[in-house]
């Protein structure tokens, strides 16, 4: 579908808006896992998450093909919307974002700050997405899905940075929301001719891709009630699923409790704050601790956009409860 020259061109587009993010070896994390660990810090992008890369590449292509586009519209739980809002402001394209009721207050504020018009609709991401698609048809706007080749090419640039710095990784853990991140990692690995095993990570409360991976066909779920909102997906994208089934070895499911523990581990071991999806890769690696002992392990910290109230209610509260009143490290 793509070649290495196209991926490098996408990296140049992204590089015009932001610097490469760090890929750090953290001794305390390595001790915790019994493996040599490198973390790709996509929490250090201008929006605090990896998706900014995809929005920039999508808008670059769209503005070249349709210079007078009326505007973009999409649905999100937060980071996809911030990506489009950030890119829209750079390319002078209006952006409307639909979010479900009760969405992250701080992510909503960030999307507005980047220039998006925000609309709340429905009880979950799928409902917001369906309404955004309807409004796109009515208002003549470009609907931007959560999974698209331009988005995959854009986010693949973080994997290009990571795998060129650490081409000898044995395994790379990547969270799955709608699939652009893990598909981008598969794309970069294959174009670089590497053999790194890629493992997807989903929530036990939103396992649609894990179920689909096992079944070999799209399996939807009725709910996606994980606190890790970046993984709250009920309906997998068929194109993403096909790439994941071909290029990933397996999908690990992690509980919200395991994710909360991983957020705490990131803070104590690296002093980086991860959102739920951002900590999922570490949660899966901790679950796989015996399998990865002594190996070279990559973790994608895909974002750090967690509401303070959610952090207190979920992460800190679980730590206090588990410690009998003392906060666990």
C-alpha positions as CSV (number, residue, x, y, z in Angstrom):
1,X,0.0,0.0,0.0
2,X,2.8,2.4,0.9
3,X,6.6,2.6,0.4
4,X,9.4,3.9,2.6
5,X,9.8,7.1,0.6
6,X,6.1,7.9,1.3
7,X,6.5,7.3,5.0
8,X,9.6,9.5,5.1
9,X,7.6,12.2,3.2
10,X,4.9,11.9,5.9
11,X,7.6,12.3,8.5
12,X,8.7,15.5,6.9
13,X,5.1,16.8,7.0
14,X,4.8,16.0,10.7
15,X,8.3,17.4,11.3
16,X,7.3,20.8,10.0
17,X,4.9,21.1,13.0
18,X,6.7,19.2,15.8
19,X,10.0,17.7,16.8
20,X,10.5,13.9,17.1
21,X,9.3,12.6,20.5
22,X,11.7,11.0,22.9
23,X,12.3,7.2,23.0
24,X,13.8,6.6,26.5
25,X,15.3,3.7,28.3
26,X,14.1,3.8,31.9
27,X,16.1,1.7,34.3
28,X,13.3,1.4,36.9
29,X,10.9,0.1,34.3
30,X,13.4,-2.4,33.1
31,X,13.9,-3.6,36.7
32,X,10.1,-3.8,37.1
33,X,9.7,-5.9,34.0
34,X,12.9,-7.9,34.1
35,X,13.6,-6.8,30.5
36,X,15.4,-4.0,28.6
37,X,12.6,-1.4,28.1
38,X,12.3,1.6,25.7
39,X,9.3,3.9,26.0
40,X,8.1,5.9,23.0
41,X,6.8,9.1,24.5
42,X,3.9,10.2,22.3
43,X,2.6,12.0,25.4
44,X,5.2,14.7,24.4
45,X,3.5,15.9,21.2
46,X,1.8,19.3,20.9
47,X,-1.6,17.7,21.9
48,X,-0.2,15.2,24.3
49,X,-1.0,12.2,22.1
50,X,0.2,10.4,19.0
51,X,-2.8,11.2,16.9
52,X,-1.6,14.7,16.0
53,X,0.6,13.1,13.4
54,X,-2.3,11.6,11.5
55,X,-4.3,14.8,11.5
56,X,-1.4,16.7,9.9
57,X,-0.8,14.2,7.1
58,X,-4.6,14.0,6.4
59,X,-5.0,17.8,6.2
60,X,-1.9,18.2,4.0
61,X,-3.3,15.8,1.4
62,X,-6.8,17.2,1.6
63,X,-5.7,20.9,1.2
64,X,-3.7,20.0,-1.8
65,X,-6.5,18.1,-3.5
66,X,-9.3,20.5,-2.3
67,X,-7.9,23.9,-1.5
68,X,-11.4,25.4,-0.7
69,X,-12.8,22.7,1.5
70,X,-15.7,24.0,3.6
71,X,-14.7,22.2,6.8
72,X,-14.1,18.9,8.6
73,X,-16.4,17.0,10.9
74,X,-15.6,14.0,13.0
75,X,-16.3,12.1,16.3
76,X,-13.9,11.3,19.1
77,X,-13.4,10.6,22.8
78,X,-10.6,13.3,22.6
79,X,-7.2,12.7,21.0
80,X,-8.5,12.3,17.4
81,X,-10.5,15.5,17.8
82,X,-7.5,17.4,19.2
83,X,-5.4,16.2,16.3
84,X,-7.9,17.5,13.7
85,X,-8.4,20.7,15.6
86,X,-4.6,21.3,15.8
87,X,-4.1,20.5,12.1
88,X,-7.2,22.5,11.1
89,X,-5.8,25.6,12.7
90,X,-2.5,25.2,10.9
91,X,-4.2,24.6,7.5
92,X,-7.0,27.2,8.1
93,X,-9.8,24.7,7.9
94,X,-12.8,24.8,10.2
95,X,-13.3,21.7,12.4
96,X,-16.5,20.4,14.1
97,X,-16.1,17.6,16.6
98,X,-18.9,15.4,18.1
99,X,-18.2,13.8,21.5
100,X,-20.5,11.6,23.7
101,X,-22.2,13.0,26.7
102,X,-19.9,12.9,29.8
103,X,-16.8,13.0,27.7
104,X,-13.5,14.1,29.3
105,X,-13.9,17.7,30.4
106,X,-10.3,18.5,29.9
107,X,-10.1,17.0,26.4
108,X,-13.2,18.9,25.5
109,X,-11.5,22.1,26.7
110,X,-8.4,21.3,24.7
111,X,-10.3,20.7,21.5
112,X,-12.0,24.1,21.9
113,X,-8.7,25.7,22.6
114,X,-7.3,24.4,19.4
115,X,-10.2,25.9,17.5
116,X,-12.8,23.2,17.1
117,X,-16.5,23.6,17.4
118,X,-17.6,21.0,19.9
119,X,-21.0,19.2,20.0
120,X,-22.1,16.6,22.6
121,X,-24.3,13.8,21.4
122,X,-25.2,10.3,22.5
123,X,-24.1,8.0,25.2
124,X,-20.9,6.6,23.6
125,X,-18.5,7.1,20.8
126,X,-20.5,5.1,18.3
127,X,-23.6,7.3,18.8
128,X,-21.5,10.5,18.4
129,X,-19.9,9.1,15.2
130,X,-23.2,8.2,13.6
131,X,-24.6,11.7,14.3
132,X,-21.4,13.3,12.9
133,X,-21.7,11.3,9.7
134,X,-25.3,12.4,9.4
135,X,-24.4,16.1,9.9
136,X,-21.6,15.8,7.3
137,X,-24.1,14.8,4.7
138,X,-26.5,17.5,5.6
139,X,-23.9,20.3,5.9
140,X,-21.6,19.4,3.0
141,X,-18.6,18.8,5.3
142,X,-15.7,16.3,5.0
143,X,-16.3,13.5,7.5
144,X,-13.0,12.2,8.9
145,X,-13.1,8.7,10.2
146,X,-11.0,7.4,13.1
147,X,-9.2,5.0,10.7
148,X,-8.0,6.2,7.3
149,X,-4.8,5.5,5.2
150,X,-3.6,9.1,5.8
151,X,-4.0,8.7,9.5
152,X,-2.2,5.4,9.5
153,X,0.7,6.9,7.5
154,X,0.9,9.9,9.8
155,X,1.0,7.9,13.1
156,X,3.4,5.5,11.5
157,X,6.0,8.2,11.7
158,X,6.3,7.7,15.5
159,X,7.1,4.0,14.8
160,X,9.6,5.0,12.2
161,X,11.4,7.2,14.8
162,X,11.3,4.4,17.4
163,X,12.4,1.5,15.2
164,X,15.2,3.5,13.6
165,X,16.5,4.2,17.1
166,X,15.9,0.7,18.4
167,X,15.7,-1.7,15.4
168,X,16.6,-4.7,17.6
169,X,13.4,-4.6,19.7
170,X,12.1,-8.2,20.2
171,X,8.5,-7.0,21.0
172,X,6.5,-3.8,20.8
173,X,3.3,-3.3,22.8
174,X,0.7,-1.0,21.2
175,X,-2.8,0.1,22.5
176,X,-5.7,-0.3,20.2
177,X,-8.6,2.2,20.0
178,X,-9.7,2.3,16.3
179,X,-6.5,0.8,15.1
180,X,-4.4,3.5,13.4
181,X,-1.6,3.3,16.0
182,X,-1.0,-0.4,15.8
183,X,-1.4,-0.4,12.0
184,X,1.1,2.4,11.7
185,X,3.6,0.3,13.8
186,X,3.0,-2.7,11.5
187,X,3.5,-0.5,8.4
188,X,6.8,1.0,9.7
189,X,8.2,-2.4,10.8
190,X,7.4,-4.0,7.5
191,X,8.8,-1.2,5.4
192,X,12.0,-1.2,7.5
193,X,12.3,-5.0,7.0
194,X,12.4,-5.7,10.8
195,X,11.2,-8.8,12.7
196,X,9.9,-7.1,15.9
197,X,6.8,-8.9,17.3
198,X,3.9,-6.4,17.6
199,X,1.3,-7.1,20.3
200,X,-1.9,-5.2,20.5
201,X,-3.6,-4.2,23.8
202,X,-7.3,-3.8,24.5
203,X,-9.4,-3.3,27.6
204,X,-11.4,-6.3,29.0
205,X,-14.3,-3.8,29.1
206,X,-14.0,-3.0,25.4
207,X,-12.6,-6.1,23.7
208,X,-14.1,-5.8,20.2
209,X,-10.7,-6.0,18.3
210,X,-9.5,-8.9,20.6
211,X,-12.7,-10.8,19.9
212,X,-12.5,-10.0,16.2
213,X,-8.9,-11.0,16.0
214,X,-9.7,-14.4,17.5
215,X,-12.8,-14.9,15.4
216,X,-11.3,-13.8,12.1
217,X,-14.2,-11.4,11.4
218,X,-15.6,-8.2,12.8
219,X,-17.2,-8.8,16.2
220,X,-19.0,-5.8,17.8
221,X,-19.8,-5.3,21.5
222,X,-22.8,-3.8,23.2
223,X,-20.8,-1.7,25.6
224,X,-17.3,-0.2,26.0
225,X,-17.3,0.8,29.6
226,X,-13.6,1.1,30.3
227,X,-12.2,4.2,32.1
228,X,-9.4,4.1,29.5
229,X,-11.5,6.1,27.0
230,X,-8.9,5.9,24.2
231,X,-9.6,2.1,24.0
232,X,-13.5,2.4,24.3
233,X,-14.4,0.9,20.9
234,X,-17.5,-1.2,20.2
235,X,-17.2,-1.5,16.4
236,X,-13.9,-2.4,14.8
237,X,-12.9,-1.1,11.5
238,X,-12.7,-4.0,8.9
239,X,-9.6,-2.6,7.1
240,X,-7.8,-2.1,10.4
241,X,-8.7,-5.6,11.6
242,X,-7.3,-7.1,8.3
243,X,-3.9,-5.3,8.9
244,X,-3.8,-6.3,12.6
245,X,-4.6,-10.0,11.9
246,X,-1.9,-10.1,9.3
247,X,0.8,-8.1,11.1
248,X,0.3,-8.5,14.9
249,X,1.0,-11.7,16.8
250,X,-1.8,-11.4,19.4
251,X,-3.9,-9.0,21.4
252,X,-3.6,-8.9,25.2
253,X,-6.6,-7.7,27.3
254,X,-6.0,-5.7,30.4
255,X,-8.4,-4.7,33.2
256,X,-9.0,-1.1,34.3
257,X,-7.2,-2.1,37.6
258,X,-4.1,-3.2,35.7
259,X,-4.2,0.1,33.7
260,X,-4.4,2.1,36.9
261,X,-1.4,0.2,38.3
262,X,0.5,0.9,35.1
263,X,-0.3,4.7,35.3
264,X,1.2,4.7,38.8
265,X,4.2,2.7,37.6
266,X,4.9,5.3,34.8
267,X,4.7,8.1,37.4
268,X,6.9,6.5,40.0
269,X,9.5,5.0,37.5
270,X,9.6,7.9,34.9
271,X,7.6,10.8,36.3
272,X,5.5,10.8,33.2
273,X,1.7,11.0,33.4
274,X,-0.1,8.5,31.1
275,X,-3.8,8.4,30.3
276,X,-5.5,5.0,30.4
277,X,-4.8,4.0,26.8
278,X,-1.3,5.4,27.2
279,X,-0.6,3.1,30.1
280,X,-2.2,0.0,28.5
281,X,1.0,-1.2,26.8
282,X,2.8,-1.2,30.1
283,X,-0.1,-3.0,31.7
284,X,0.1,-5.7,29.1
285,X,3.9,-6.1,29.4
286,X,3.4,-6.5,33.2
287,X,0.9,-9.2,32.5
288,X,3.4,-10.8,30.1
289,X,6.3,-10.4,32.5
290,X,7.4,-14.0,32.4
291,X,7.2,-14.2,28.6
292,X,9.4,-11.1,28.1
293,X,12.1,-11.7,30.7
294,X,15.5,-10.7,29.3
295,X,14.1,-9.3,26.0
296,X,14.2,-5.9,24.3
297,X,10.8,-4.5,24.8
298,X,9.2,-1.4,23.3
299,X,6.2,0.4,25.0
300,X,4.1,3.0,23.3
301,X,3.0,5.6,25.8
302,X,0.4,6.9,23.3
303,X,-0.9,9.9,25.3
304,X,-1.0,11.6,28.6
305,X,-4.4,13.4,28.5
306,X,-6.1,12.1,31.6
307,X,-8.6,14.4,33.5
308,X,-7.4,15.3,37.0
309,X,-10.7,14.2,38.5
310,X,-10.6,10.9,36.8
311,X,-7.0,10.4,38.0
312,X,-8.1,11.0,41.6
313,X,-11.2,8.9,41.3
314,X,-9.6,5.9,39.5
315,X,-5.9,5.8,39.8
316,X,-5.3,7.4,43.2
317,X,-8.4,5.8,44.8
318,X,-7.4,2.3,43.7
319,X,-3.9,2.9,45.1
320,X,-5.3,4.0,48.5
321,X,-7.7,1.1,48.6
322,X,-5.1,-1.5,47.8
323,X,-2.8,-0.1,50.4
324,X,-5.4,0.0,53.2
325,X,-5.2,3.8,53.3
326,X,-1.6,4.2,52.1
327,X,-0.8,5.2,48.5
328,X,1.0,2.4,46.6
329,X,4.0,3.1,44.5
